[in-house]
Amino acid sequence: MLSQDHLIQAAFISMVETECTLDVQAIRKHFPAITKGRIVTNNAASTQPPRKLSELFHQLSPDYENVHRGQSNASKAMTHLFEESYDTIADFIGAPSRRNIALYRNTTEAHNAIMYSMMTEFRDGDNVVLTMMEHNSNYVPWYAMSREILPKFGVNVEYRIVNFDPETGELDMAHMASLIDKRTKLVAAIGASNFFGTKNPVSKIRELTNASGYEQPNGERRSYFLLDGAQLVPSTYVDVSALDVDFLSFSFHKILAPFGVGVLYGKEHLLETMRPFLYGGDMVGNNQVSAEHVGYNELPWKYSAGTPNILGAIVSAQAFRVLLDLALNPERDEYFMTGKKIERAAVREAMDRVTSYTRSLTKRAIEQASSIPGIRIYGPKDSAKRTSLIAFNVDGRDPMGLADALNEFGVESRAGCHCAGLAHRNLDIPASCRLSFYIYNTVEEVDTALHILDKIVRENIHAKTPSLSGGALATS
C-alpha cells in the first residue's frame, strides 16, 4: 500500500505531466546517458546529446568533404547540408535569413567576435554597460578592451556594471537606467543568469538602449544591445525580430549537441558594415584578393574564415530540429533531417512546453530545498522568474564538498563560481553548489537529488574524495 507521501508525489507528477504536455518518459529513451541510469543535474553547463545526433555524425562521416572548396558530388552535398544548417538556426530564433548568422566555437568566441569587430568604432569617452551577473565570457572581453587594449592606443573607454538585488537576484533597473547615457555605445546583458537563474527583462533593457541617444557611425541614435542567450535559448521561446536585439549569442552544447559550436545573430545592416573578427579563407570574396585590395565575401560567409566545423555545424543545427520533435512528439521525426520548414508557431508551442516543464522542476526543487537546515538559495523564489536551475550554499559546508558528496550518491551537480565571478564576489562568497535541469529530468530525480542533499546536510556526510575548494573562485 502506498504511503501518504508517495500518493502526494504521484499526484504531483501526474499534475506536472498534464500541465506541461511533454512526454518525458518517451523523451528519456532518446538519451544514452539517461538510459544508463545517470542523474544529470549539471545541464546549465552542458546538456546530454540524444542518440540520433551521435549517430548522425557517424552517418555523415563517410561522405565528408570540405565546403565551398570542391566540385565533387561529396563537396556539393556537404555544402548544401552546411548552408542549410544556417537556415535552420535562423528559422528557430526568428532571424530574417541565414545572412544574420555567424558560427563560432562557443558563446565566448561570439562575444569576442563582437568586441574585436566593434573595437575600432569606440571613441574616447564612450562606455559599455554590463551587469554584475554576467558570465565571464560577456564581461572579461569588455574589461580587456577597456582596460588593456584601447588604452594602448590612447582611447579611454569606461565599462559600467549594473547592480542586482542580493536578496532576489534581480537586476536593479533604476541603476541600469542611470548608467546608460548618450556615450553608451553598447549594452551587453545576460538573458538568464547561470547563477541566480534570473530571467532578465529584455524588453525593458531594449527600451533603455533605444533611448540613450548615442550616435552610431551609421547615424542611428541609440545604444546597441548584445543579449547573452546561452541560458535563455535552451528552454525559452526566443524571437530576435520581436525582441529587436542587435546581437544574440548562444551555444549548442547547452541545447543537446555534443560539439563546441556557438552562434552569433546580428542585424544584417550591422554585420554588413562591421569588420570581421577573423581574416582569411572563406571570408574573402571570389577573385577579390590583390596586392592593393581585399574584398570580403557576402553574408554570412564574411564571418566564416577558414575551414569551419562542418559536421559540428550540421549536427548542431539538427539539435534544434530534434528539440522540436522531442517537445511536440518524441515518437516520430517530423523535423529531424527532413528539411521541413520551421514555422514560428511550432517553435512557440515546443518551447512553451519546455519552459512549462522545466519551470515545474525548478519550482519543485526550490520547495524541497527550502526545508534543508542552513540552506541559502540564490535568486528569485518564484520559478516563473527564473530558468531551470537552483544555486545554493549551506551554512558550515564547503560547496565543493557538497557536490563531491552528491556525486558519491550518484547525483551529478556542479560547484564553483559557474563563471559568474562578479556575482559571487559581490555576495562575498567563494563558490556555490548548483543543480540544473532539462527536458529529460523527472520529478523523481529532483526529489532524489534534494532528498540526498538533505541527508548529506543533516547527517553531516562528507565525500570520500578530497574537496577542491581552494580554487573555487577560479573554477569556470
ZAGUFI-312557 format. One record per residue (C-alpha): chain; x, y, z; residue number from 1; residue in three letters. Coordinates in nm, 3 decimals. Example, Ala and Ser with C-alpha at 12.3 -4.5 7.8 and 13.67 -1.06 7.14 Angstrom:
NODE,balum,xx,yy,zz,zase,lolum
NODE,A,1.230,-0.450,0.780,1,ala
NODE,A,1.367,-0.106,0.714,2,ser
This chain:
NODE,balum,xx,yy,zz,zase,lolum
NODE,A,0.000,0.000,0.000,1,met
NODE,A,0.134,0.346,-0.092,2,leu
NODE,A,0.218,0.586,0.189,3,ser
NODE,A,0.063,0.931,0.205,4,gln
NODE,A,0.394,1.085,0.085,5,asp
NODE,A,0.403,0.853,-0.217,6,his
NODE,A,0.041,0.936,-0.303,7,leu
NODE,A,0.116,1.308,-0.286,8,ile
NODE,A,0.426,1.262,-0.503,9,gln
NODE,A,0.233,1.057,-0.759,10,ala
NODE,A,-0.040,1.324,-0.773,11,ala
NODE,A,0.222,1.595,-0.822,12,phe
NODE,A,0.394,1.402,-1.101,13,ile
NODE,A,0.060,1.347,-1.274,14,ser
NODE,A,-0.022,1.717,-1.244,15,met
NODE,A,0.317,1.819,-1.390,16,val
NODE,A,0.283,1.582,-1.687,17,glu
NODE,A,-0.071,1.707,-1.756,18,thr
NODE,A,0.026,2.074,-1.742,19,glu
NODE,A,0.343,2.057,-1.949,20,cys
NODE,A,0.226,1.808,-2.217,21,thr
NODE,A,0.584,1.680,-2.254,22,leu
NODE,A,0.606,1.304,-2.287,23,asp
NODE,A,0.908,1.287,-2.057,24,val
NODE,A,0.930,0.909,-2.039,25,gln
NODE,A,0.940,0.887,-2.419,26,ala
NODE,A,1.195,1.168,-2.430,27,ile
NODE,A,1.426,0.990,-2.187,28,arg
NODE,A,1.455,0.689,-2.419,29,lys
NODE,A,1.643,0.905,-2.670,30,his
NODE,A,1.938,0.974,-2.435,31,phe
NODE,A,2.205,0.709,-2.369,32,pro
NODE,A,2.324,0.890,-2.056,33,ala
NODE,A,1.974,0.872,-1.909,34,ile
NODE,A,1.902,0.512,-2.004,35,thr
NODE,A,2.238,0.429,-1.847,36,lys
NODE,A,2.092,0.548,-1.517,37,gly
NODE,A,2.281,0.874,-1.466,38,arg
NODE,A,2.109,1.151,-1.269,39,ile
NODE,A,2.234,1.453,-1.460,40,val
NODE,A,2.169,1.783,-1.288,41,thr
NODE,A,2.452,1.985,-1.444,42,asn
NODE,A,2.263,2.085,-1.756,43,asn
NODE,A,2.338,2.456,-1.727,44,ala
NODE,A,2.699,2.364,-1.808,45,ala
NODE,A,2.624,2.116,-2.086,46,ser
NODE,A,2.322,1.907,-2.179,47,thr
NODE,A,2.337,1.541,-2.281,48,gln
NODE,A,2.326,1.452,-2.653,49,pro
NODE,A,2.043,1.233,-2.785,50,pro
NODE,A,2.141,0.912,-2.959,51,arg
NODE,A,2.028,1.028,-3.303,52,lys
NODE,A,2.269,1.322,-3.309,53,leu
NODE,A,2.565,1.099,-3.225,54,ser
NODE,A,2.451,0.855,-3.492,55,glu
NODE,A,2.408,1.136,-3.744,56,leu
NODE,A,2.772,1.235,-3.704,57,phe
NODE,A,2.881,0.882,-3.791,58,his
NODE,A,2.632,0.861,-4.080,59,gln
NODE,A,2.770,1.178,-4.235,60,leu
NODE,A,3.135,1.088,-4.190,61,ser
NODE,A,3.177,0.856,-4.495,62,pro
NODE,A,3.065,1.139,-4.725,63,asp
NODE,A,3.261,1.412,-4.552,64,tyr
NODE,A,3.421,1.673,-4.776,65,glu
NODE,A,3.513,2.037,-4.743,66,asn
NODE,A,3.251,2.304,-4.817,67,val
NODE,A,3.281,2.581,-5.076,68,his
NODE,A,3.609,2.421,-5.184,69,arg
NODE,A,3.538,2.148,-5.434,70,gly
NODE,A,3.343,2.035,-5.738,71,gln
NODE,A,3.288,1.675,-5.628,72,ser
NODE,A,2.942,1.543,-5.554,73,asn
NODE,A,3.050,1.492,-5.193,74,ala
NODE,A,3.159,1.856,-5.160,75,ser
NODE,A,2.837,1.984,-5.318,76,lys
NODE,A,2.621,1.765,-5.091,77,ala
NODE,A,2.814,1.864,-4.779,78,met
NODE,A,2.798,2.231,-4.876,79,thr
NODE,A,2.420,2.204,-4.915,80,his
NODE,A,2.379,2.050,-4.569,81,leu
NODE,A,2.617,2.302,-4.416,82,phe
NODE,A,2.440,2.604,-4.566,83,glu
NODE,A,2.102,2.457,-4.479,84,glu
NODE,A,2.212,2.445,-4.113,85,ser
NODE,A,2.231,2.825,-4.116,86,tyr
NODE,A,1.871,2.837,-4.236,87,asp
NODE,A,1.758,2.607,-3.956,88,thr
NODE,A,1.928,2.824,-3.694,89,ile
NODE,A,1.781,3.143,-3.839,90,ala
NODE,A,1.431,2.996,-3.854,91,asp
NODE,A,1.441,2.869,-3.496,92,phe
NODE,A,1.534,3.206,-3.342,93,ile
NODE,A,1.318,3.415,-3.576,94,gly
NODE,A,1.601,3.572,-3.775,95,ala
NODE,A,1.516,3.702,-4.125,96,pro
NODE,A,1.767,3.476,-4.301,97,ser
NODE,A,2.099,3.293,-4.287,98,arg
NODE,A,2.266,3.627,-4.357,99,arg
NODE,A,2.212,3.714,-3.989,100,asn
NODE,A,2.405,3.412,-3.858,101,ile
NODE,A,2.773,3.364,-3.777,102,ala
NODE,A,2.910,3.043,-3.627,103,leu
NODE,A,3.193,3.026,-3.377,104,tyr
NODE,A,3.332,2.769,-3.134,105,arg
NODE,A,3.112,2.881,-2.844,106,asn
NODE,A,2.934,3.177,-2.686,107,thr
NODE,A,3.264,3.308,-2.552,108,thr
NODE,A,3.414,3.335,-2.900,109,glu
NODE,A,3.095,3.501,-3.025,110,ala
NODE,A,3.134,3.771,-2.759,111,his
NODE,A,3.499,3.817,-2.850,112,asn
NODE,A,3.397,3.847,-3.215,113,ala
NODE,A,3.164,4.139,-3.133,114,ile
NODE,A,3.426,4.306,-2.916,115,met
NODE,A,3.703,4.285,-3.175,116,tyr
NODE,A,3.470,4.375,-3.464,117,ser
NODE,A,3.339,4.685,-3.288,118,met
NODE,A,3.655,4.786,-3.104,119,met
NODE,A,3.778,5.039,-3.360,120,thr
NODE,A,3.438,5.215,-3.352,121,glu
NODE,A,3.471,5.310,-2.984,122,phe
NODE,A,3.560,5.674,-2.931,123,arg
NODE,A,3.742,5.837,-2.644,124,asp
NODE,A,3.488,5.890,-2.364,125,gly
NODE,A,3.250,5.614,-2.472,126,asp
NODE,A,3.126,5.349,-2.233,127,asn
NODE,A,2.983,4.997,-2.238,128,val
NODE,A,2.724,4.889,-1.980,129,val
NODE,A,2.734,4.536,-1.835,130,leu
NODE,A,2.565,4.370,-1.538,131,thr
NODE,A,2.703,4.228,-1.215,132,met
NODE,A,2.551,3.890,-1.304,133,met
NODE,A,2.735,3.849,-1.635,134,glu
NODE,A,2.905,3.526,-1.726,135,his
NODE,A,3.280,3.580,-1.755,136,asn
NODE,A,3.252,3.540,-2.132,137,ser
NODE,A,3.042,3.857,-2.153,138,asn
NODE,A,3.243,4.056,-1.901,139,tyr
NODE,A,3.611,3.977,-1.950,140,val
NODE,A,3.626,4.076,-2.323,141,pro
NODE,A,3.484,4.423,-2.245,142,trp
NODE,A,3.711,4.456,-1.943,143,tyr
NODE,A,4.008,4.369,-2.162,144,ala
NODE,A,3.902,4.612,-2.433,145,met
NODE,A,3.855,4.898,-2.183,146,ser
NODE,A,4.150,4.829,-1.953,147,arg
NODE,A,4.411,4.651,-2.161,148,glu
NODE,A,4.366,4.713,-2.535,149,ile
NODE,A,4.222,5.055,-2.619,150,leu
NODE,A,4.435,5.242,-2.362,151,pro
NODE,A,4.739,5.127,-2.561,152,lys
NODE,A,4.605,5.342,-2.847,153,phe
NODE,A,4.516,5.638,-2.628,154,gly
NODE,A,4.143,5.566,-2.631,155,val
NODE,A,3.972,5.574,-2.293,156,asn
NODE,A,3.651,5.373,-2.271,157,val
NODE,A,3.470,5.307,-1.946,158,glu
NODE,A,3.281,4.991,-1.855,159,tyr
NODE,A,2.992,5.030,-1.614,160,arg
NODE,A,2.837,4.749,-1.412,161,ile
NODE,A,2.469,4.731,-1.316,162,val
NODE,A,2.393,4.611,-0.962,163,asn
NODE,A,2.146,4.342,-0.862,164,phe
NODE,A,1.933,4.294,-0.553,165,asp
NODE,A,2.128,4.048,-0.336,166,pro
NODE,A,1.807,3.902,-0.190,167,glu
NODE,A,1.607,3.848,-0.508,168,thr
NODE,A,1.888,3.819,-0.761,169,gly
NODE,A,1.705,4.059,-0.992,170,glu
NODE,A,1.867,4.343,-1.184,171,leu
NODE,A,1.841,4.696,-1.045,172,asp
NODE,A,1.675,4.850,-1.349,173,met
NODE,A,1.685,5.200,-1.198,174,ala
NODE,A,2.060,5.164,-1.165,175,his
NODE,A,2.085,5.045,-1.525,176,met
NODE,A,1.886,5.347,-1.641,177,ala
NODE,A,2.126,5.576,-1.453,178,ser
NODE,A,2.431,5.419,-1.621,179,leu
NODE,A,2.310,5.432,-1.981,180,ile
NODE,A,2.367,5.771,-2.140,181,asp
NODE,A,2.447,5.934,-2.474,182,lys
NODE,A,2.803,5.793,-2.460,183,arg
NODE,A,2.689,5.432,-2.414,184,thr
NODE,A,2.780,5.256,-2.737,185,lys
NODE,A,2.676,4.908,-2.624,186,leu
NODE,A,2.480,4.735,-2.350,187,val
NODE,A,2.584,4.371,-2.305,188,ala
NODE,A,2.348,4.182,-2.076,189,ala
NODE,A,2.277,3.821,-1.990,190,ile
NODE,A,1.928,3.696,-2.074,191,gly
NODE,A,1.918,3.446,-1.787,192,ala
NODE,A,2.176,3.413,-1.512,193,ser
NODE,A,2.357,3.083,-1.483,194,asn
NODE,A,2.399,3.152,-1.110,195,phe
NODE,A,2.077,3.317,-0.991,196,phe
NODE,A,1.865,3.168,-1.267,197,gly
NODE,A,1.708,3.514,-1.307,198,thr
NODE,A,1.541,3.587,-1.640,199,lys
NODE,A,1.616,3.950,-1.708,200,asn
NODE,A,1.361,4.194,-1.858,201,pro
NODE,A,1.488,4.202,-2.216,202,val
NODE,A,1.219,4.438,-2.346,203,ser
NODE,A,1.292,4.694,-2.072,204,lys
NODE,A,1.664,4.680,-2.146,205,ile
NODE,A,1.585,4.732,-2.513,206,arg
NODE,A,1.379,5.042,-2.425,207,glu
NODE,A,1.670,5.188,-2.231,208,leu
NODE,A,1.919,5.125,-2.511,209,thr
NODE,A,1.686,5.276,-2.770,210,asn
NODE,A,1.653,5.594,-2.565,211,ala
NODE,A,2.024,5.655,-2.496,212,ser
NODE,A,2.081,5.894,-2.786,213,gly
NODE,A,2.428,5.759,-2.868,214,tyr
NODE,A,2.521,5.847,-3.226,215,glu
NODE,A,2.641,5.534,-3.405,216,gln
NODE,A,2.860,5.552,-3.718,217,pro
NODE,A,2.560,5.474,-3.941,218,asn
NODE,A,2.360,5.766,-3.800,219,gly
NODE,A,2.140,5.567,-3.562,220,glu
NODE,A,2.089,5.736,-3.226,221,arg
NODE,A,2.074,5.454,-2.975,222,arg
NODE,A,2.295,5.203,-2.798,223,ser
NODE,A,2.345,4.858,-2.943,224,tyr
NODE,A,2.216,4.565,-2.737,225,phe
NODE,A,2.405,4.235,-2.711,226,leu
NODE,A,2.194,3.966,-2.541,227,leu
NODE,A,2.379,3.665,-2.400,228,asp
NODE,A,2.126,3.389,-2.462,229,gly
NODE,A,2.336,3.091,-2.352,230,ala
NODE,A,2.097,3.009,-2.065,231,gln
NODE,A,1.788,3.156,-2.230,232,leu
NODE,A,1.766,2.986,-2.569,233,val
NODE,A,1.773,2.622,-2.446,234,pro
NODE,A,1.443,2.645,-2.256,235,ser
NODE,A,1.269,2.967,-2.363,236,thr
NODE,A,1.096,3.085,-2.679,237,tyr
NODE,A,1.321,3.349,-2.835,238,val
NODE,A,1.233,3.560,-3.139,239,asp
NODE,A,1.514,3.800,-3.220,240,val
NODE,A,1.297,4.006,-3.454,241,ser
NODE,A,1.029,4.058,-3.189,242,ala
NODE,A,1.287,4.130,-2.918,243,leu
NODE,A,1.467,4.372,-3.154,244,asp
NODE,A,1.810,4.284,-3.014,245,val
NODE,A,2.110,4.383,-3.221,246,asp
NODE,A,2.307,4.072,-3.129,247,phe
NODE,A,2.224,3.739,-2.968,248,leu
NODE,A,2.472,3.470,-2.863,249,ser
NODE,A,2.428,3.110,-2.751,250,phe
NODE,A,2.596,2.768,-2.764,251,ser
NODE,A,2.466,2.435,-2.890,252,phe
NODE,A,2.642,2.233,-2.621,253,his
NODE,A,2.364,2.358,-2.390,254,lys
NODE,A,2.099,2.253,-2.645,255,ile
NODE,A,2.159,1.879,-2.685,256,leu
NODE,A,2.452,1.894,-2.930,257,ala
NODE,A,2.783,1.727,-2.834,258,pro
NODE,A,3.001,1.986,-3.009,259,phe
NODE,A,3.160,2.321,-2.939,260,gly
NODE,A,2.951,2.529,-3.179,261,val
NODE,A,2.842,2.880,-3.085,262,gly
NODE,A,2.603,3.113,-3.265,263,val
NODE,A,2.609,3.487,-3.309,264,leu
NODE,A,2.298,3.651,-3.451,265,tyr
NODE,A,2.336,4.007,-3.574,266,gly
NODE,A,2.114,4.253,-3.754,267,lys
NODE,A,2.206,4.239,-4.120,268,glu
NODE,A,2.294,4.606,-4.165,269,his
NODE,A,2.536,4.580,-3.871,270,leu
NODE,A,2.705,4.264,-3.997,271,leu
NODE,A,2.736,4.425,-4.340,272,glu
NODE,A,2.929,4.725,-4.209,273,thr
NODE,A,3.126,4.572,-3.920,274,met
NODE,A,3.481,4.450,-3.960,275,arg
NODE,A,3.530,4.073,-3.943,276,pro
NODE,A,3.680,3.914,-3.634,277,phe
NODE,A,3.890,3.659,-3.825,278,leu
NODE,A,4.052,3.712,-4.163,279,tyr
NODE,A,4.141,3.480,-4.449,280,gly
NODE,A,3.999,3.171,-4.613,281,gly
NODE,A,3.630,3.162,-4.693,282,asp
NODE,A,3.561,3.516,-4.572,283,met
NODE,A,3.719,3.676,-4.879,284,val
NODE,A,3.520,3.733,-5.196,285,gly
NODE,A,3.577,3.538,-5.514,286,asn
NODE,A,3.862,3.697,-5.710,287,asn
NODE,A,3.868,3.982,-5.458,288,gln
NODE,A,4.227,3.950,-5.337,289,val
NODE,A,4.501,4.163,-5.491,290,ser
NODE,A,4.817,4.339,-5.377,291,ala
NODE,A,4.618,4.660,-5.341,292,glu
NODE,A,4.278,4.547,-5.213,293,his
NODE,A,4.090,4.263,-5.039,294,val
NODE,A,3.713,4.235,-5.079,295,gly
NODE,A,3.508,4.034,-4.831,296,tyr
NODE,A,3.257,3.762,-4.906,297,asn
NODE,A,2.883,3.811,-4.884,298,glu
NODE,A,2.696,3.734,-4.563,299,leu
NODE,A,2.707,3.506,-4.378,300,pro
NODE,A,3.041,3.380,-4.513,301,trp
NODE,A,3.208,3.714,-4.437,302,lys
NODE,A,3.227,3.581,-4.080,303,tyr
NODE,A,3.347,3.232,-4.171,304,ser
NODE,A,3.724,3.247,-4.207,305,ala
NODE,A,3.899,2.918,-4.278,306,gly
NODE,A,3.754,2.569,-4.288,307,thr
NODE,A,3.461,2.564,-4.046,308,pro
NODE,A,3.349,2.291,-3.806,309,asn
NODE,A,3.142,2.137,-4.085,310,ile
NODE,A,2.998,1.825,-3.927,311,leu
NODE,A,2.968,2.000,-3.593,312,gly
NODE,A,2.762,2.278,-3.750,313,ala
NODE,A,2.534,2.039,-3.937,314,ile
NODE,A,2.471,1.813,-3.638,315,val
NODE,A,2.430,2.109,-3.401,316,ser
NODE,A,2.169,2.275,-3.619,317,ala
NODE,A,1.980,1.947,-3.624,318,gln
NODE,A,1.968,1.970,-3.243,319,ala
NODE,A,1.704,2.240,-3.288,320,phe
NODE,A,1.501,2.001,-3.504,321,arg
NODE,A,1.544,1.721,-3.250,322,val
NODE,A,1.428,1.956,-2.975,323,leu
NODE,A,1.114,2.037,-3.173,324,leu
NODE,A,1.039,1.668,-3.224,325,asp
NODE,A,1.102,1.577,-2.861,326,leu
NODE,A,0.881,1.857,-2.734,327,ala
NODE,A,0.597,1.806,-2.983,328,leu
NODE,A,0.605,1.430,-3.050,329,asn
NODE,A,0.907,1.224,-2.941,330,pro
NODE,A,0.776,0.913,-3.116,331,glu
NODE,A,0.840,1.041,-3.471,332,arg
NODE,A,1.076,1.259,-3.671,333,asp
NODE,A,0.872,1.541,-3.817,334,glu
NODE,A,1.163,1.789,-3.828,335,tyr
NODE,A,1.487,1.596,-3.776,336,phe
NODE,A,1.674,1.561,-4.109,337,met
NODE,A,1.355,1.625,-4.307,338,thr
NODE,A,1.423,1.974,-4.438,339,gly
NODE,A,1.074,2.073,-4.326,340,lys
NODE,A,1.033,2.447,-4.288,341,lys
NODE,A,1.038,2.554,-3.922,342,ile
NODE,A,0.739,2.776,-3.852,343,glu
NODE,A,0.724,3.025,-3.566,344,arg
NODE,A,0.406,2.867,-3.427,345,ala
NODE,A,0.577,2.528,-3.392,346,ala
NODE,A,0.877,2.681,-3.216,347,val
NODE,A,0.647,2.874,-2.984,348,arg
NODE,A,0.447,2.564,-2.891,349,glu
NODE,A,0.754,2.348,-2.841,350,ala
NODE,A,0.945,2.599,-2.632,351,met
NODE,A,0.640,2.690,-2.423,352,asp
NODE,A,0.616,2.321,-2.335,353,arg
NODE,A,0.986,2.310,-2.248,354,val
NODE,A,0.953,2.624,-2.035,355,thr
NODE,A,0.647,2.493,-1.852,356,ser
NODE,A,0.804,2.160,-1.771,357,tyr
NODE,A,1.149,2.281,-1.666,358,thr
NODE,A,0.983,2.555,-1.457,359,arg
NODE,A,0.784,2.289,-1.273,360,ser
NODE,A,1.107,2.104,-1.192,361,leu
NODE,A,1.266,2.424,-1.065,362,thr
NODE,A,0.962,2.502,-0.851,363,lys
NODE,A,0.975,2.154,-0.705,364,arg
NODE,A,1.347,2.186,-0.632,365,ala
NODE,A,1.303,2.521,-0.455,366,ile
NODE,A,1.020,2.380,-0.243,367,glu
NODE,A,1.216,2.069,-0.149,368,gln
NODE,A,1.540,2.257,-0.080,369,ala
NODE,A,1.375,2.517,0.142,370,ser
NODE,A,1.339,2.271,0.429,371,ser
NODE,A,1.710,2.182,0.437,372,ile
NODE,A,1.876,2.324,0.752,373,pro
NODE,A,2.104,2.622,0.691,374,gly
NODE,A,2.048,2.644,0.317,375,ile
NODE,A,2.052,2.970,0.122,376,arg
NODE,A,1.904,2.956,-0.227,377,ile
NODE,A,2.018,3.237,-0.455,378,tyr
NODE,A,1.791,3.418,-0.699,379,gly
NODE,A,1.414,3.465,-0.731,380,pro
NODE,A,1.195,3.241,-0.520,381,lys
NODE,A,0.930,3.249,-0.793,382,asp
NODE,A,1.016,2.983,-1.053,383,ser
NODE,A,0.835,3.188,-1.320,384,ala
NODE,A,1.109,3.449,-1.292,385,lys
NODE,A,1.398,3.209,-1.346,386,arg
NODE,A,1.538,2.944,-1.569,387,thr
NODE,A,1.573,2.579,-1.469,388,ser
NODE,A,1.844,2.584,-1.203,389,leu
NODE,A,1.898,2.649,-0.834,390,ile
NODE,A,2.230,2.757,-0.684,391,ala
NODE,A,2.276,2.743,-0.309,392,phe
NODE,A,2.508,2.726,-0.012,393,asn
NODE,A,2.464,2.554,0.323,394,val
NODE,A,2.594,2.708,0.646,395,asp
NODE,A,2.921,2.549,0.751,396,gly
NODE,A,2.955,2.333,0.440,397,arg
NODE,A,3.200,2.371,0.154,398,asp
NODE,A,3.000,2.379,-0.173,399,pro
NODE,A,3.267,2.177,-0.348,400,met
NODE,A,3.241,1.917,-0.075,401,gly
NODE,A,2.862,1.911,-0.115,402,leu
NODE,A,2.898,1.845,-0.488,403,ala
NODE,A,3.151,1.572,-0.420,404,asp
NODE,A,2.917,1.412,-0.164,405,ala
NODE,A,2.622,1.431,-0.404,406,leu
NODE,A,2.836,1.258,-0.664,407,asn
NODE,A,2.911,0.978,-0.419,408,glu
NODE,A,2.536,0.915,-0.409,409,phe
NODE,A,2.502,0.929,-0.788,410,gly
NODE,A,2.378,1.287,-0.834,411,val
NODE,A,2.585,1.488,-1.084,412,glu
NODE,A,2.579,1.854,-0.978,413,ser
NODE,A,2.820,2.145,-1.009,414,arg
NODE,A,3.009,2.358,-0.761,415,ala
NODE,A,3.229,2.661,-0.820,416,gly
NODE,A,3.156,3.016,-0.927,417,cys
NODE,A,2.998,2.893,-1.253,418,his
NODE,A,3.194,3.159,-1.443,419,cys
NODE,A,2.982,3.417,-1.257,420,ala
NODE,A,3.277,3.561,-1.070,421,gly
NODE,A,3.136,3.914,-1.046,422,leu
NODE,A,2.818,3.799,-0.871,423,ala
NODE,A,2.998,3.566,-0.631,424,his
NODE,A,3.246,3.837,-0.529,425,arg
NODE,A,2.962,4.086,-0.490,426,asn
NODE,A,2.795,3.847,-0.243,427,leu
NODE,A,3.133,3.778,-0.080,428,asp
NODE,A,3.113,3.403,-0.135,429,ile
NODE,A,3.389,3.195,-0.299,430,pro
NODE,A,3.157,2.943,-0.463,431,ala
NODE,A,2.812,2.785,-0.466,432,ser
NODE,A,2.661,2.447,-0.547,433,cys
NODE,A,2.414,2.422,-0.836,434,arg
NODE,A,2.151,2.180,-0.961,435,leu
NODE,A,2.021,2.243,-1.313,436,ser
NODE,A,1.755,2.057,-1.508,437,phe
NODE,A,1.645,1.986,-1.863,438,tyr
NODE,A,1.373,1.805,-2.056,439,ile
NODE,A,1.491,1.453,-1.969,440,tyr
NODE,A,1.496,1.511,-1.593,441,asn
NODE,A,1.200,1.387,-1.389,442,thr
NODE,A,1.027,1.496,-1.072,443,val
NODE,A,1.157,1.179,-0.912,444,glu
NODE,A,1.515,1.280,-0.995,445,glu
NODE,A,1.461,1.624,-0.844,446,val
NODE,A,1.317,1.465,-0.530,447,asp
NODE,A,1.605,1.217,-0.516,448,thr
NODE,A,1.869,1.490,-0.551,449,ala
NODE,A,1.714,1.706,-0.281,450,leu
NODE,A,1.650,1.411,-0.050,451,his
NODE,A,2.017,1.311,-0.077,452,ile
NODE,A,2.128,1.671,-0.021,453,leu
NODE,A,1.910,1.687,0.289,454,asp
NODE,A,2.061,1.361,0.414,455,lys
NODE,A,2.416,1.486,0.349,456,ile
NODE,A,2.348,1.805,0.545,457,val
NODE,A,2.153,1.655,0.836,458,arg
NODE,A,2.387,1.361,0.886,459,glu
NODE,A,2.699,1.570,0.817,460,asn
NODE,A,2.813,1.331,0.543,461,ile
NODE,A,3.135,1.416,0.362,462,his
NODE,A,3.260,1.280,0.032,463,ala
NODE,A,3.536,1.023,0.025,464,lys
NODE,A,3.718,1.228,-0.240,465,thr
NODE,A,3.911,1.540,-0.138,466,pro
NODE,A,3.743,1.878,-0.181,467,ser
NODE,A,3.880,2.126,-0.436,468,leu
NODE,A,3.751,2.437,-0.263,469,ser
NODE,A,4.088,2.610,-0.266,470,gly
NODE,A,4.039,2.701,-0.630,471,gly
NODE,A,3.665,2.756,-0.616,472,ala
NODE,A,3.659,3.114,-0.734,473,leu
NODE,A,3.875,3.041,-1.036,474,ala
NODE,A,3.663,2.741,-1.137,475,thr
NODE,A,3.469,2.806,-1.454,476,ser
